[in-house]
């Protein structure tokens, strides 16, 4: 339960709200696995979006 509370606290502190459920799932798993030293929401979103673009192109083609 503390992990969920920590994730919610981290997400609330950031300027950009997390409205994408896929990203929210990814980031919550990332934070729960890494613990301290996890990337910020902005860093994780940047990395996630670059991978998402590649996957989108692969599925469209």
Steps between C-alpha positions, in 0.01 A plus 500: 500500500788736569621461143166616362494794740854593397414481131192716545699754701769516229243540226317776688821698559582531133384792289373284216218270606513140383183446303616216276408169668765308306772738616364498856526121506851511356618763747344331803673173409826687444485675837403182685787304341772765522408663830740784576674645200200464272480751215276802531162497330634724227799274431287187503240661271772600251639147491153347485387722213804418288431128540127552439571678169714209379236246600221703341693511172563124518131422548381746237739373232 
